[in-house]
Amino acid sequence: MTLKKACIYGAGAIGGWLGVALAKAGCELSAVARGQTLAALRQDGLRLAHGESCETVAVRAEQDPAALGVQDLVVIAVKAPAMLEVAKSLAPLIGPQTLVLTAMNGVPWWFLAGGVDPGLRGLQLQSVDPQGEIARAIPLAQVMGSVVHASCSLDGPGLVRRHFGNSIILGEPTALPGDAATPRLLALAELLRAGGLEAKVSDNIQRDAWYKLWGNMTMNPVSAITGATTDRILGDELVRDFITAVMLEAKEIGARIGLPIADTPQDRHQVTLKLGGFKTSMLQDVEAGKPVELDALVGAVREMGAMCGIATPFTNALLGLTRLRAQQLGLYPG
């Protein structure tokens, strides 16, 4: 599979990080952007800083996807609340052979397409795609899933800073147990490796997405409510116990849907503590006055619990409190 023309839709922190890698790998890079980001990309290119170094790659930036035309690869790296509007505008970029890579937090619309219990396979998640509009706009057969393990932020429009981590896990959303890696999956992984990333191939991308979600479905909302960094959150015994209770509910749901987790919540807390005190992405969104991706992180877990008949009182409390806080700030629909 040839992946020469690549477009980033969502040239923020993670989209920019991936865009630089694709350009370094030899792709003709473009981006759909608006406002200050559009102006910065046109004037200065796409920039990635790490430590004292900063590299710049060329990018063609346009506000209208139709100006860019059909791509070999489209990378969607937007927050979940923006996904529906993005899906509606993707058509000019997608041809019959275009690969669409999603690099997003939480549970994506394709989560139940494969890799989970057969009884749930193919069902639609109301919390992330209530009318099925995203699924209709983006052909499932052309979607590639990913789980990002890199901490990136924006120093300014078009200027990404990578803090720690440089890896991405790739997988086919429709893959079933025992399926071999597809040629396009291997080609995409090789392309990103050529761009300097640690790209790994997964035989069950839902499992990898669920494990990452298991950690950030609690830290993100609690930080949005409290304004606290992760070290402060886990340093409070009562808050830590509440987070543990939510994680145990999610662990039970995971086991029921075919995505068991061997770790304990305490194991995961230790991993988070090793990263030091940092602001979660949801806290950064709250401080910036941006919509919060609560449905993809917590609402979808609650919905899958209901599908399996599992009571989720602690998850419900987390969702309700965070939702109310976000509504008060005008960052979540009333």
Secondary structure as a PSIPRED ss2 file (coil, helix, strand):
# PSIPRED VFORMAT (PSIPRED V4.0)

   1 M C   1.000  0.000  0.000
   2 T C   1.000  0.000  0.000
   3 L C   1.000  0.000  0.000
   4 K C   1.000  0.000  0.000
   5 K E   0.000  0.000  1.000
   6 A E   0.000  0.000  1.000
   7 C E   0.000  0.000  1.000
   8 I E   0.000  0.000  1.000
   9 Y E   0.000  0.000  1.000
  10 G C   1.000  0.000  0.000
  11 A C   1.000  0.000  0.000
  12 G C   1.000  0.000  0.000
  13 A H   0.000  1.000  0.000
  14 I H   0.000  1.000  0.000
  15 G H   0.000  1.000  0.000
  16 G H   0.000  1.000  0.000
  17 W H   0.000  1.000  0.000
  18 L H   0.000  1.000  0.000
  19 G H   0.000  1.000  0.000
  20 V H   0.000  1.000  0.000
  21 A H   0.000  1.000  0.000
  22 L H   0.000  1.000  0.000
  23 A H   0.000  1.000  0.000
  24 K H   0.000  1.000  0.000
  25 A C   1.000  0.000  0.000
  26 G C   1.000  0.000  0.000
  27 C C   1.000  0.000  0.000
  28 E E   0.000  0.000  1.000
  29 L E   0.000  0.000  1.000
  30 S E   0.000  0.000  1.000
  31 A E   0.000  0.000  1.000
  32 V E   0.000  0.000  1.000
  33 A C   1.000  0.000  0.000
  34 R C   1.000  0.000  0.000
  35 G H   0.000  1.000  0.000
  36 Q H   0.000  1.000  0.000
  37 T H   0.000  1.000  0.000
  38 L H   0.000  1.000  0.000
  39 A H   0.000  1.000  0.000
  40 A H   0.000  1.000  0.000
  41 L H   0.000  1.000  0.000
  42 R H   0.000  1.000  0.000
  43 Q H   0.000  1.000  0.000
  44 D H   0.000  1.000  0.000
  45 G C   1.000  0.000  0.000
  46 L E   0.000  0.000  1.000
  47 R E   0.000  0.000  1.000
  48 L E   0.000  0.000  1.000
  49 A E   0.000  0.000  1.000
  50 H E   0.000  0.000  1.000
  51 G C   1.000  0.000  0.000
  52 E C   1.000  0.000  0.000
  53 S E   0.000  0.000  1.000
  54 C E   0.000  0.000  1.000
  55 E E   0.000  0.000  1.000
  56 T E   0.000  0.000  1.000
  57 V E   0.000  0.000  1.000
  58 A C   1.000  0.000  0.000
  59 V C   1.000  0.000  0.000
  60 R E   0.000  0.000  1.000
  61 A E   0.000  0.000  1.000
  62 E E   0.000  0.000  1.000
  63 Q C   1.000  0.000  0.000
  64 D C   1.000  0.000  0.000
  65 P H   0.000  1.000  0.000
  66 A H   0.000  1.000  0.000
  67 A H   0.000  1.000  0.000
  68 L C   1.000  0.000  0.000
  69 G C   1.000  0.000  0.000
  70 V C   1.000  0.000  0.000
  71 Q E   0.000  0.000  1.000
  72 D E   0.000  0.000  1.000
  73 L E   0.000  0.000  1.000
  74 V E   0.000  0.000  1.000
  75 V E   0.000  0.000  1.000
  76 I E   0.000  0.000  1.000
  77 A C   1.000  0.000  0.000
  78 V C   1.000  0.000  0.000
  79 K C   1.000  0.000  0.000
  80 A H   0.000  1.000  0.000
  81 P H   0.000  1.000  0.000
  82 A H   0.000  1.000  0.000
  83 M H   0.000  1.000  0.000
  84 L H   0.000  1.000  0.000
  85 E H   0.000  1.000  0.000
  86 V H   0.000  1.000  0.000
  87 A H   0.000  1.000  0.000
  88 K H   0.000  1.000  0.000
  89 S C   1.000  0.000  0.000
  90 L C   1.000  0.000  0.000
  91 A H   0.000  1.000  0.000
  92 P H   0.000  1.000  0.000
  93 L H   0.000  1.000  0.000
  94 I E   0.000  0.000  1.000
  95 G E   0.000  0.000  1.000
  96 P E   0.000  0.000  1.000
  97 Q E   0.000  0.000  1.000
  98 T E   0.000  0.000  1.000
  99 L E   0.000  0.000  1.000
 100 V E   0.000  0.000  1.000
 101 L E   0.000  0.000  1.000
 102 T E   0.000  0.000  1.000
 103 A C   1.000  0.000  0.000
 104 M C   1.000  0.000  0.000
 105 N C   1.000  0.000  0.000
 106 G C   1.000  0.000  0.000
 107 V C   1.000  0.000  0.000
 108 P C   1.000  0.000  0.000
 109 W C   1.000  0.000  0.000
 110 W C   1.000  0.000  0.000
 111 F H   0.000  1.000  0.000
 112 L H   0.000  1.000  0.000
 113 A H   0.000  1.000  0.000
 114 G C   1.000  0.000  0.000
 115 G C   1.000  0.000  0.000
 116 V C   1.000  0.000  0.000
 117 D C   1.000  0.000  0.000
 118 P C   1.000  0.000  0.000
 119 G C   1.000  0.000  0.000
 120 L C   1.000  0.000  0.000
 121 R C   1.000  0.000  0.000
 122 G C   1.000  0.000  0.000
 123 L C   1.000  0.000  0.000
 124 Q C   1.000  0.000  0.000
 125 L C   1.000  0.000  0.000
 126 Q C   1.000  0.000  0.000
 127 S C   1.000  0.000  0.000
 128 V C   1.000  0.000  0.000
 129 D C   1.000  0.000  0.000
 130 P C   1.000  0.000  0.000
 131 Q C   1.000  0.000  0.000
 132 G C   1.000  0.000  0.000
 133 E H   0.000  1.000  0.000
 134 I H   0.000  1.000  0.000
 135 A H   0.000  1.000  0.000
 136 R H   0.000  1.000  0.000
 137 A H   0.000  1.000  0.000
 138 I C   1.000  0.000  0.000
 139 P C   1.000  0.000  0.000
 140 L H   0.000  1.000  0.000
 141 A H   0.000  1.000  0.000
 142 Q H   0.000  1.000  0.000
 143 V E   0.000  0.000  1.000
 144 M E   0.000  0.000  1.000
 145 G E   0.000  0.000  1.000
 146 S E   0.000  0.000  1.000
 147 V E   0.000  0.000  1.000
 148 V E   0.000  0.000  1.000
 149 H E   0.000  0.000  1.000
 150 A E   0.000  0.000  1.000
 151 S E   0.000  0.000  1.000
 152 C E   0.000  0.000  1.000
 153 S E   0.000  0.000  1.000
 154 L E   0.000  0.000  1.000
 155 D E   0.000  0.000  1.000
 156 G E   0.000  0.000  1.000
 157 P C   1.000  0.000  0.000
 158 G C   1.000  0.000  0.000
 159 L E   0.000  0.000  1.000
 160 V E   0.000  0.000  1.000
 161 R E   0.000  0.000  1.000
 162 R E   0.000  0.000  1.000
 163 H E   0.000  0.000  1.000
 164 F E   0.000  0.000  1.000
 165 G E   0.000  0.000  1.000
 166 N E   0.000  0.000  1.000
 167 S E   0.000  0.000  1.000
 168 I E   0.000  0.000  1.000
 169 I E   0.000  0.000  1.000
 170 L E   0.000  0.000  1.000
 171 G E   0.000  0.000  1.000
 172 E C   1.000  0.000  0.000
 173 P C   1.000  0.000  0.000
 174 T C   1.000  0.000  0.000
 175 A C   1.000  0.000  0.000
 176 L C   1.000  0.000  0.000
 177 P C   1.000  0.000  0.000
 178 G C   1.000  0.000  0.000
 179 D C   1.000  0.000  0.000
 180 A C   1.000  0.000  0.000
 181 A C   1.000  0.000  0.000
 182 T C   1.000  0.000  0.000
 183 P H   0.000  1.000  0.000
 184 R H   0.000  1.000  0.000
 185 L H   0.000  1.000  0.000
 186 L H   0.000  1.000  0.000
 187 A H   0.000  1.000  0.000
 188 L H   0.000  1.000  0.000
 189 A H   0.000  1.000  0.000
 190 E H   0.000  1.000  0.000
 191 L H   0.000  1.000  0.000
 192 L H   0.000  1.000  0.000
 193 R H   0.000  1.000  0.000
 194 A H   0.000  1.000  0.000
 195 G C   1.000  0.000  0.000
 196 G C   1.000  0.000  0.000
 197 L C   1.000  0.000  0.000
 198 E E   0.000  0.000  1.000
 199 A E   0.000  0.000  1.000
 200 K E   0.000  0.000  1.000
 201 V E   0.000  0.000  1.000
 202 S C   1.000  0.000  0.000
 203 D C   1.000  0.000  0.000
 204 N C   1.000  0.000  0.000
 205 I H   0.000  1.000  0.000
 206 Q H   0.000  1.000  0.000
 207 R H   0.000  1.000  0.000
 208 D H   0.000  1.000  0.000
 209 A H   0.000  1.000  0.000
 210 W H   0.000  1.000  0.000
 211 Y H   0.000  1.000  0.000
 212 K H   0.000  1.000  0.000
 213 L H   0.000  1.000  0.000
 214 W H   0.000  1.000  0.000
 215 G H   0.000  1.000  0.000
 216 N H   0.000  1.000  0.000
 217 M H   0.000  1.000  0.000
 218 T H   0.000  1.000  0.000
 219 M H   0.000  1.000  0.000
 220 N H   0.000  1.000  0.000
 221 P H   0.000  1.000  0.000
 222 V H   0.000  1.000  0.000
 223 S H   0.000  1.000  0.000
 224 A H   0.000  1.000  0.000
 225 I H   0.000  1.000  0.000
 226 T H   0.000  1.000  0.000
 227 G C   1.000  0.000  0.000
 228 A C   1.000  0.000  0.000
 229 T C   1.000  0.000  0.000
 230 T H   0.000  1.000  0.000
 231 D H   0.000  1.000  0.000
 232 R H   0.000  1.000  0.000
 233 I H   0.000  1.000  0.000
 234 L H   0.000  1.000  0.000
 235 G H   0.000  1.000  0.000
 236 D C   1.000  0.000  0.000
 237 E H   0.000  1.000  0.000
 238 L H   0.000  1.000  0.000
 239 V H   0.000  1.000  0.000
 240 R H   0.000  1.000  0.000
 241 D H   0.000  1.000  0.000
 242 F H   0.000  1.000  0.000
 243 I H   0.000  1.000  0.000
 244 T H   0.000  1.000  0.000
 245 A H   0.000  1.000  0.000
 246 V H   0.000  1.000  0.000
 247 M H   0.000  1.000  0.000
 248 L H   0.000  1.000  0.000
 249 E H   0.000  1.000  0.000
 250 A H   0.000  1.000  0.000
 251 K H   0.000  1.000  0.000
 252 E H   0.000  1.000  0.000
 253 I H   0.000  1.000  0.000
 254 G H   0.000  1.000  0.000
 255 A H   0.000  1.000  0.000
 256 R H   0.000  1.000  0.000
 257 I C   1.000  0.000  0.000
 258 G C   1.000  0.000  0.000
 259 L C   1.000  0.000  0.000
 260 P C   1.000  0.000  0.000
 261 I C   1.000  0.000  0.000
 262 A C   1.000  0.000  0.000
 263 D C   1.000  0.000  0.000
 264 T C   1.000  0.000  0.000
 265 P H   0.000  1.000  0.000
 266 Q H   0.000  1.000  0.000
 267 D H   0.000  1.000  0.000
 268 R H   0.000  1.000  0.000
 269 H H   0.000  1.000  0.000
 270 Q H   0.000  1.000  0.000
 271 V H   0.000  1.000  0.000
 272 T H   0.000  1.000  0.000
 273 L H   0.000  1.000  0.000
 274 K H   0.000  1.000  0.000
 275 L C   1.000  0.000  0.000
 276 G C   1.000  0.000  0.000
 277 G C   1.000  0.000  0.000
 278 F C   1.000  0.000  0.000
 279 K C   1.000  0.000  0.000
 280 T C   1.000  0.000  0.000
 281 S H   0.000  1.000  0.000
 282 M H   0.000  1.000  0.000
 283 L H   0.000  1.000  0.000
 284 Q H   0.000  1.000  0.000
 285 D H   0.000  1.000  0.000
 286 V H   0.000  1.000  0.000
 287 E H   0.000  1.000  0.000
 288 A H   0.000  1.000  0.000
 289 G C   1.000  0.000  0.000
 290 K C   1.000  0.000  0.000
 291 P C   1.000  0.000  0.000
 292 V C   1.000  0.000  0.000
 293 E C   1.000  0.000  0.000
 294 L H   0.000  1.000  0.000
 295 D H   0.000  1.000  0.000
 296 A H   0.000  1.000  0.000
 297 L H   0.000  1.000  0.000
 298 V H   0.000  1.000  0.000
 299 G H   0.000  1.000  0.000
 300 A H   0.000  1.000  0.000
 301 V H   0.000  1.000  0.000
 302 R H   0.000  1.000  0.000
 303 E H   0.000  1.000  0.000
 304 M H   0.000  1.000  0.000
 305 G H   0.000  1.000  0.000
 306 A H   0.000  1.000  0.000
 307 M H   0.000  1.000  0.000
 308 C H   0.000  1.000  0.000
 309 G C   1.000  0.000  0.000
 310 I C   1.000  0.000  0.000
 311 A C   1.000  0.000  0.000
 312 T C   1.000  0.000  0.000
 313 P H   0.000  1.000  0.000
 314 F H   0.000  1.000  0.000
 315 T H   0.000  1.000  0.000
 316 N H   0.000  1.000  0.000
 317 A H   0.000  1.000  0.000
 318 L H   0.000  1.000  0.000
 319 L H   0.000  1.000  0.000
 320 G H   0.000  1.000  0.000
 321 L H   0.000  1.000  0.000
 322 T H   0.000  1.000  0.000
 323 R H   0.000  1.000  0.000
 324 L H   0.000  1.000  0.000
 325 R H   0.000  1.000  0.000
 326 A H   0.000  1.000  0.000
 327 Q H   0.000  1.000  0.000
 328 Q H   0.000  1.000  0.000
 329 L C   1.000  0.000  0.000
 330 G C   1.000  0.000  0.000
 331 L C   1.000  0.000  0.000
 332 Y C   1.000  0.000  0.000
 333 P C   1.000  0.000  0.000
 334 G C   1.000  0.000  0.000
